[in-house]
Amino acid sequence: MPVETEASVSYKGYRFPVEVIGHAVWLYHRFPLSFREVEELLFERGVTVSYETIRAWCAAFGPEYAARLRRRRPRPGDTWHMDEVFLKVNGRMRYLWRAVDQDGNVLDILVTDKRDTRAAKRFFRKLLKDLQHVPRVVVTDKLHSYGATHRQAMPSVEHRTSKYLNNRAENSHQPTRERERAMKNFRSSGTAQRFLAAFSRISSHFRPRRHLLTARDYRIEMTHRFHTWKTITGVTAHA
């Protein structure tokens, strides 16, 4: 049977080259920059474009690029770490749930209004539906909502609760905290969910576990990851 190929990203109606759009989206999601700062960096490279246009590019293509990266992700490890943190949305506290595997790969995120069993169930369902398999071990903090949800959603999976075992998930929040400070605030839970879903995928793609790699291996790995980025954005197809 012929292998189904992924359709290329459509840039119809956009007057700037694919390379410029892809580079702007990469800058905004990879580094804690504002749209105006991305505008300035592009201007230094000889590209005159408004920060509002960059905002539109990120809204239109950020989720699309993230979805394409997600489809190329390797099968996650068999140990999942889950954690939740406060998130300020329009001046009010909300909650960001995140799951990573033992290698630090982000599996999924969810923004909710509350931190209760119902919210935990939503996150578990979203996670299992997307990944379509269960892990060997789930590691969480001692929030009671995790225990109740685990018993219903994946009773056959070992559940470990310890704040010391869950550093992997807690550390994965750091790029989000940097991004949150740069953005000052999210206007709504929906806006936060859409942005952080794309940000978590794109940012983590360019964050290999550098402390485990030699300088040479790190450069090789980053070369591979940039090649993947050019492929999913369509730069290689337009070259």
Buried (B, 14 or more C-beta within 10 A) or exposed (E): EEEEEEEBBEBEEBEBEBBBBBBBBBBBBBBBBBBEBBBEBBEEEEBEBEBEBBBBBBBBBBBBBBEBBBEEBEEBBEBBBBBBBEBEBEEEEBBBBBBBBBEBBBBBBBBBEEBBBEBBBBBBEBBBEEBEEBBEBBBBBEBEBBBBBBEEBBEEBEBEBEEEBBEBBBEBBEBBEEBBEEBEEBEEBEBBBBBBBBBBBBBBBBBBEEEEBEEEEBEEBBEEBBEBBBBBBBBBEEE
